[in-house]
């Protein structure tokens, strides 16, 4: 396989991170021998106010509008045509 080494490195990294995460959740000691510190819940939530940059919220709103507005317009047009044809 062409990417066998790359895949093996990726799997090793993923397994290592998974092991660290499970140890942290179980309260076991880390690789350096010190107890793992409990994580702050705001660090886990990417939408927490402390984790957002200046324009992130407006970018998310614009993205949601660009995604759902055309769908809503199409559904509104279909409903409008259905009402016109049925009446």
C-alpha positions as CSV (number, residue, x, y, z in Angstrom):
1,X,0.0,0.0,0.0
2,X,1.3,3.4,-1.0
3,X,0.3,5.3,2.2
4,X,0.9,2.4,4.7
5,X,3.5,4.3,6.7
6,X,1.4,7.5,6.9
7,X,-1.6,5.4,7.9
8,X,0.4,3.7,10.6
9,X,1.7,7.0,12.0
10,X,-1.9,8.4,12.0
11,X,-3.2,5.4,13.9
12,X,-0.4,5.5,16.4
13,X,-1.0,9.2,17.1
14,X,-4.8,8.6,17.4
15,X,-4.2,5.7,19.8
16,X,-1.8,7.7,21.9
17,X,-4.2,10.7,22.1
18,X,-7.1,8.3,22.9
19,X,-5.1,6.7,25.7
20,X,-4.2,10.1,27.2
21,X,-7.8,11.2,27.0
22,X,-9.1,8.0,28.7
23,X,-6.4,8.4,31.4
24,X,-7.4,12.0,32.0
25,X,-11.1,11.0,32.3
26,X,-10.3,8.3,34.8
27,X,-8.1,10.6,36.9
28,X,-5.0,8.6,36.4
29,X,-1.5,10.1,36.2
30,X,-0.1,11.3,32.9
31,X,3.0,10.2,31.2
32,X,5.1,12.7,33.2
33,X,4.0,11.1,36.5
34,X,1.9,14.1,37.6
35,X,-1.8,13.8,38.2
36,X,-3.8,15.0,35.2
37,X,-5.6,18.3,35.9
38,X,-9.4,18.2,35.3
39,X,-10.3,20.0,32.2
40,X,-12.3,23.2,32.3
41,X,-15.8,22.7,30.7
42,X,-15.4,25.9,28.7
43,X,-12.4,24.4,27.0
44,X,-14.5,21.4,25.8
45,X,-17.2,23.7,24.2
46,X,-16.0,25.4,21.0
47,X,-19.0,27.7,21.1
48,X,-18.1,29.1,24.6
49,X,-17.7,32.8,24.6
50,X,-14.1,32.5,25.7
51,X,-13.2,30.3,22.7
52,X,-14.8,32.4,20.0
53,X,-12.8,35.0,18.1
54,X,-14.2,38.4,17.2
55,X,-16.0,37.6,13.9
56,X,-16.9,34.0,14.6
57,X,-20.5,34.5,15.7
58,X,-21.4,36.7,12.8
59,X,-19.8,34.3,10.4
60,X,-21.9,31.4,11.9
61,X,-25.1,33.5,11.5
62,X,-24.2,34.4,7.9
63,X,-23.4,30.8,7.1
64,X,-26.7,29.6,8.6
65,X,-28.6,32.1,6.6
66,X,-26.8,31.2,3.4
67,X,-27.6,27.6,4.0
68,X,-31.2,27.6,5.1
69,X,-32.6,30.8,3.4
70,X,-32.6,29.2,-0.1
71,X,-34.3,26.1,1.3
72,X,-37.0,28.2,3.0
73,X,-37.5,30.3,-0.1
74,X,-38.0,27.2,-2.3
75,X,-40.5,25.7,0.3
76,X,-42.4,29.0,0.5
77,X,-42.6,29.2,-3.3
78,X,-43.9,25.6,-3.5
79,X,-46.5,26.4,-0.8
80,X,-47.5,29.6,-2.6
81,X,-48.0,27.8,-5.9
82,X,-49.9,25.0,-4.2
83,X,-52.3,27.5,-2.6
84,X,-52.8,29.3,-5.9
85,X,-53.4,26.1,-7.8
86,X,-55.8,24.7,-5.2
87,X,-57.9,27.9,-4.9
